[in-house]
């Protein structure tokens, strides 16, 4: 894990930005094992897929949009939690922001951290998931296009550049392979860098302790 010299901002309100098949769910489940931490799972993804301003591809749209899930609603809820909750951990995907114009909805009070996985592993994993999602589709070109659409890493790179170069922050970066190889050391370093209180339960979490 690298914190790129991150300044230790006294905050316990954190966003973990990740990409598809980066083991971000494992990370969130570990954090959610501490019941004193308020965990939000992919609120921007919800706005992206089912909100009134949803920006996902039409093939992923199911049913009418849900009221109360605009991007501004997500921002306001995160800001409310900043005021009301002592420790907040948010896991989300930058591609759900739908582009740079939507960066304005990222709450400024939160620490930005990033979880990445080598694209050779994450894209292959994404392709396998897509094939399982569309078992009757034989069009390989379509499957590859879908894999590129949901598995791309351009969005997380662009957000990283924005946070570091334009906001002047030095965010925490976690390689998910470190989480696999050395979970205690990686999570302890992450907690030290972000101010998140470390809990032994992070190493012994149970599936299903957050809504996915």
Secondary structure in CASP SS format (residue, H / E / C, confidence):
PFRMAT SS
TARGET T0000
AUTHOR 0000-0000-0000
METHOD secondary structure of the structure
MODEL  1
X C 1.00
X E 1.00
X C 1.00
X C 1.00
X C 1.00
X C 1.00
X C 1.00
X C 1.00
X C 1.00
X C 1.00
X C 1.00
X C 1.00
X E 1.00
X E 1.00
X E 1.00
X E 1.00
X E 1.00
X E 1.00
X C 1.00
X C 1.00
X C 1.00
X C 1.00
X C 1.00
X H 1.00
X H 1.00
X H 1.00
X H 1.00
X H 1.00
X H 1.00
X H 1.00
X H 1.00
X H 1.00
X C 1.00
X C 1.00
X C 1.00
X C 1.00
X C 1.00
X E 1.00
X E 1.00
X E 1.00
X E 1.00
X C 1.00
X H 1.00
X H 1.00
X H 1.00
X H 1.00
X H 1.00
X H 1.00
X H 1.00
X H 1.00
X C 1.00
X C 1.00
X C 1.00
X C 1.00
X C 1.00
X C 1.00
X C 1.00
X H 1.00
X H 1.00
X H 1.00
X C 1.00
X C 1.00
X C 1.00
X C 1.00
X C 1.00
X C 1.00
X C 1.00
X C 1.00
X C 1.00
X C 1.00
X H 1.00
X H 1.00
X H 1.00
X H 1.00
X H 1.00
X H 1.00
X H 1.00
X H 1.00
X H 1.00
X H 1.00
X H 1.00
X H 1.00
X H 1.00
X H 1.00
X C 1.00
X C 1.00
X C 1.00
X E 1.00
X E 1.00
X E 1.00
X E 1.00
X E 1.00
X E 1.00
X H 1.00
X H 1.00
X H 1.00
X H 1.00
X C 1.00
X C 1.00
X H 1.00
X H 1.00
X H 1.00
X H 1.00
X H 1.00
X H 1.00
X C 1.00
X C 1.00
X C 1.00
X C 1.00
X C 1.00
X E 1.00
X E 1.00
X E 1.00
X E 1.00
X E 1.00
X E 1.00
X C 1.00
X C 1.00
X H 1.00
X H 1.00
X H 1.00
X H 1.00
X H 1.00
X H 1.00
X H 1.00
X H 1.00
X H 1.00
X H 1.00
X H 1.00
X H 1.00
X H 1.00
X H 1.00
X H 1.00
X C 1.00
X C 1.00
X C 1.00
X C 1.00
X C 1.00
X C 1.00
X H 1.00
X H 1.00
X H 1.00
X H 1.00
X H 1.00
X H 1.00
X H 1.00
X H 1.00
X H 1.00
X H 1.00
X H 1.00
X H 1.00
X C 1.00
X C 1.00
X H 1.00
X H 1.00
X H 1.00
X H 1.00
X H 1.00
X H 1.00
X H 1.00
X H 1.00
X H 1.00
X H 1.00
X H 1.00
X H 1.00
X H 1.00
X C 1.00
X C 1.00
X C 1.00
X C 1.00
X C 1.00
X E 1.00
X E 1.00
X E 1.00
X E 1.00
X H 1.00
X H 1.00
X H 1.00
X H 1.00
X H 1.00
X H 1.00
X C 1.00
X H 1.00
X H 1.00
X H 1.00
X H 1.00
X H 1.00
X H 1.00
X H 1.00
X H 1.00
X H 1.00
X H 1.00
X H 1.00
X H 1.00
X C 1.00
X C 1.00
X C 1.00
X C 1.00
X C 1.00
X H 1.00
X H 1.00
X H 1.00
X H 1.00
X C 1.00
X C 1.00
X C 1.00
X C 1.00
X C 1.00
X C 1.00
X C 1.00
X C 1.00
X C 1.00
END
